[in-house]
Amino acid sequence: MNLLYRLISFLAYSNSWIGLGAAAFLWQYYLIYDLECNWQLIGFAFFATVLTYTFQRYYKIISDGKTAGPRMLWMKENPNLIKGIMITSGLGCLPLLWGMSWSSYLLLFGCGLLSLFYVIKIPGKISRNLRDIPSLKIFLIGLVWAATSTLLPYLNQPAETVEVPWLLFIADFIFVEAITIPFDIRDIILDETEKKTIPQLLGERNSLWVASFMLVLNYALLLLTADQFLAFTLTALSLSIIFVRASTSDTDDIYFSFFIDGLLILQPTVVFMDLILLKNPI
């Protein structure tokens, strides 16, 4: 059991798990629109996400020395491993960037700037990072995730294959918002009151109701996008609501970092079961 916990902790704290979530979320685009997968983009999503999340957290350690929480303590205890992860994921990104459309480079540049200034202070009069601007954090996270999971593959597909995927963009944005709320509940004691996160404004109980409603809305949008009933996805919706509503400020960190983040993998998996396996049973 201890070995299993250590494996789960490694997957979560090395950001490999959230990287798989990003890859799976982009894969969902190809499932929904019944297109051939672009594995180059899916691989890029994995490495770029691992690099981004690892850098953001590493920067926090070296800039202010704060190590609150098991993840930050794990990273501080494994500095060489963390540097190795950043180097490996950075090198993994480089060859996968080759051949993308110019418009997607602009998109990635914009998402990169948002991710960079999420933790680094914007120079000039603002002189603060985006994460600390009241009520902005959760929307930035949803925006970057939705853009990379829908607009990035859209900009790298043959012209006129599908229309601009705004409905799926909104669905992905809402889903990420929903599963980010539990993390704000986890951090409610650590976050300064001026950040005005949803749990700080509404309280834990009401925030969980908001997250549950968002998950239901995400499912409804997926139905509209796929234009068919998604039975397995409905089951996953119920499971997602259970996991989200079980979140409390004193829940073990690995619950958020593995199980809540794991919902990013669960949803594309059940969408695959609904759209692919039911059409082509083994």
C-alpha positions in Angstrom: 0.0 0.0 0.0 2.9 2.3 0.8 4.5 1.6 -2.5 1.2 2.4 -4.3 0.9 5.7 -2.4 4.5 6.6 -3.4 3.8 5.8 -7.0 0.6 7.9 -7.0 2.5 10.7 -5.3 5.2 10.6 -7.9 2.8 10.8 -10.8 0.9 13.7 -9.2 3.8 15.7 -7.8 6.1 15.3 -10.9 3.1 16.7 -12.9 3.1 13.7 -15.1 -0.5 13.1 -14.2 -1.7 16.6 -15.1 0.3 16.2 -18.3 -1.6 13.1 -19.1 -4.8 15.0 -18.4 -3.9 17.7 -20.9 -3.1 15.1 -23.5 -6.3 13.3 -22.9 -8.3 16.5 -23.0 -6.9 17.4 -26.4 -7.5 13.8 -27.6 -11.2 14.4 -26.7 -11.4 17.0 -29.5 -10.6 14.3 -32.1 -13.1 11.9 -30.6 -15.9 14.5 -30.5 -15.4 15.6 -34.1 -14.5 12.1 -35.4 -11.2 13.2 -36.8 -7.8 11.4 -37.1 -5.7 12.1 -34.1 -2.8 14.4 -34.4 -0.4 12.6 -32.0 2.2 15.4 -32.4 -0.2 17.9 -30.8 -1.2 15.4 -28.1 2.4 14.7 -27.2 3.1 18.4 -27.2 0.2 19.0 -24.8 1.7 16.5 -22.4 5.2 17.9 -22.4 4.2 21.5 -22.4 1.8 21.0 -19.4 4.5 19.1 -17.4 7.0 21.9 -18.2 4.5 24.7 -17.3 3.3 23.3 -14.0 6.7 22.3 -12.9 8.2 25.6 -13.7 5.5 27.6 -12.0 5.8 25.6 -8.8 9.6 25.6 -8.9 9.7 29.3 -9.4 7.5 29.8 -6.4 10.0 27.8 -4.3 13.1 29.7 -5.4 11.4 33.1 -5.4 9.8 33.2 -2.0 10.9 29.9 -0.3 7.3 28.9 0.6 6.9 25.2 0.8 3.4 24.8 2.2 1.8 21.5 1.4 3.1 18.0 0.5 3.7 18.8 -3.1 6.0 21.8 -2.5 7.8 19.9 0.2 8.3 16.9 -2.2 9.7 19.3 -4.9 12.1 20.9 -2.4 13.3 17.5 -1.3 14.0 16.5 -4.9 15.6 19.5 -6.6 17.7 17.5 -9.1 14.7 15.5 -10.2 12.6 18.6 -10.7 15.3 20.2 -12.8 15.6 17.0 -14.8 11.8 17.0 -15.4 11.9 20.6 -16.7 14.8 19.9 -19.0 13.3 16.7 -20.3 9.8 18.2 -20.9 11.4 21.3 -22.5 13.4 19.1 -24.9 10.3 17.0 -25.5 8.4 20.2 -26.6 10.9 21.5 -29.1 10.7 18.9 -31.9 6.9 18.7 -31.6 6.6 22.4 -32.3 7.9 21.8 -35.8 5.3 22.0 -38.6 2.5 23.6 -36.6 0.5 26.4 -38.3 1.6 30.0 -37.7 -1.7 30.8 -36.1 -1.1 28.1 -33.5 2.3 29.6 -32.7 0.5 32.9 -31.9 -2.0 31.0 -29.8 0.8 29.2 -27.9 2.7 32.4 -27.4 -0.4 34.0 -25.9 -1.0 31.0 -23.6 2.7 31.0 -22.7 2.6 34.6 -21.6 -0.4 34.0 -19.5 1.3 31.0 -17.9 4.5 32.9 -17.3 3.0 35.9 -15.7 0.7 33.7 -13.8 3.6 33.4 -11.3 6.0 36.1 -12.4 5.2 39.7 -11.6 4.2 41.8 -14.7 6.8 44.6 -15.0 5.7 48.2 -14.8 2.9 49.8 -12.9 1.0 46.5 -12.4 3.9 44.9 -10.6 2.0 41.7 -9.6 1.4 38.3 -11.1 -1.9 37.4 -12.7 -2.6 34.8 -10.0 -2.9 37.5 -7.4 -5.4 39.7 -9.2 -8.7 39.3 -7.5 -11.1 36.6 -9.0 -8.9 36.2 -12.1 -7.0 33.0 -11.3 -9.7 30.4 -12.0 -10.7 32.1 -15.3 -7.1 32.2 -16.6 -6.8 28.5 -15.9 -10.0 27.7 -17.7 -9.1 29.9 -20.6 -5.7 28.4 -21.2 -6.9 24.8 -20.9 -9.9 25.4 -23.2 -7.7 27.2 -25.8 -5.1 24.4 -26.0 -7.7 21.6 -26.0 -9.9 23.0 -28.7 -8.4 25.9 -30.6 -4.9 24.4 -30.9 -6.1 21.2 -32.8 -8.6 23.3 -34.8 -5.7 25.6 -36.1 -3.7 22.5 -37.1 -6.3 20.6 -39.1 -7.2 20.7 -42.9 -9.2 23.8 -43.8 -13.0 23.5 -43.4 -12.8 20.2 -41.7 -15.0 21.5 -38.9 -16.3 24.9 -37.9 -14.6 26.8 -35.1 -15.3 24.6 -32.0 -16.8 27.3 -29.7 -19.3 25.0 -28.1 -16.6 22.5 -27.1 -14.4 25.4 -26.1 -17.1 26.6 -23.7 -17.7 23.0 -22.5 -14.0 22.5 -21.7 -13.8 25.9 -20.1 -16.7 25.1 -17.8 -15.3 21.6 -16.9 -11.9 23.0 -15.9 -13.6 25.7 -13.9 -15.6 23.1 -12.1 -12.7 20.9 -11.1 -10.5 24.0 -10.1 -13.0 25.0 -7.4 -12.0 22.1 -5.1 -8.4 23.3 -5.3 -9.5 26.8 -4.2 -11.3 25.1 -1.3 -8.1 23.3 -0.4 -6.2 26.6 -0.5 -8.9 28.7 1.2 -6.7 29.0 4.4 -3.5 29.8 2.4 -5.0 32.2 -0.1 -5.0 35.9 0.9 -8.5 37.2 1.3 -8.0 39.8 -1.5 -7.8 37.0 -4.1 -11.5 36.7 -3.8 -11.7 33.1 -5.0 -15.1 31.5 -5.4 -14.9 29.6 -2.0 -13.9 32.8 -0.3 -16.8 34.7 -1.8 -19.5 31.9 -1.5 -18.2 29.6 1.1 -17.2 25.9 0.7 -20.8 24.4 0.5 -22.1 26.9 -2.0 -18.9 26.6 -4.1 -19.4 22.8 -4.4 -23.0 23.4 -5.6 -21.6 25.8 -8.2 -19.0 23.2 -9.3 -21.7 20.4 -9.5 -23.9 22.6 -11.7 -20.9 23.4 -13.9 -20.3 19.6 -14.4 -23.9 19.1 -15.4 -23.7 22.0 -17.8 -20.5 20.6 -19.3 -22.3 17.3 -19.9 -25.2 19.1 -21.6 -22.8 20.9 -23.9 -21.0 17.7 -24.8 -24.4 16.2 -25.8 -25.0 19.1 -28.1 -21.5 18.9 -29.5 -21.6 15.2 -30.1 -25.2 15.3 -31.2 -26.0 12.0 -29.5 -26.7 10.5 -26.1 -23.5 9.8 -24.0 -24.4 7.0 -21.6 -20.9 6.2 -20.2 -20.2 10.0 -19.9 -23.4 10.4 -17.9 -22.0 7.7 -15.5 -18.7 9.6 -15.3 -20.6 12.8 -14.6 -22.2 11.3 -11.5 -18.8 10.0 -10.4 -17.2 13.4 -11.0 -19.9 15.2 -8.9 -19.3 12.7 -6.1 -15.5 13.3 -6.1 -15.9 17.1 -6.3 -18.5 17.3 -3.6 -16.3 15.2 -1.3 -13.6 17.9 -1.4 -13.0 19.8 1.9 -10.3 22.2 3.0 -8.8 19.5 5.2 -8.8 16.6 2.7 -5.4 15.1 2.0 -3.6 16.9 -0.9 -3.2 13.7 -2.9 -6.9 13.5 -3.2 -6.9 16.8 -5.2 -3.7 16.2 -7.1 -4.5 12.7 -8.2 -8.3 12.0 -8.1 -9.7 15.5 -8.9 -7.0 16.0 -11.6 -7.7 12.5 -12.8 -11.2 13.7 -13.9 -9.4 15.3 -16.9 -8.5 11.7 -18.0 -11.8 10.1 -17.0 -14.0 12.3 -19.2 -12.2 11.7 -22.5 -12.0 8.0 -21.7 -15.7 7.7 -21.3 -16.3 9.9 -24.4 -14.1 7.4 -26.2 -16.3 4.5 -24.9 -19.4 6.3 -26.0 -18.3 7.5 -29.4 -15.9 4.8 -30.5 -16.4 1.5 -28.6 -20.2 1.6 -29.0 -19.9 2.1 -32.7 -17.1 -0.5 -33.1 -17.6 -3.1 -30.4 -14.7 -5.6 -30.0 
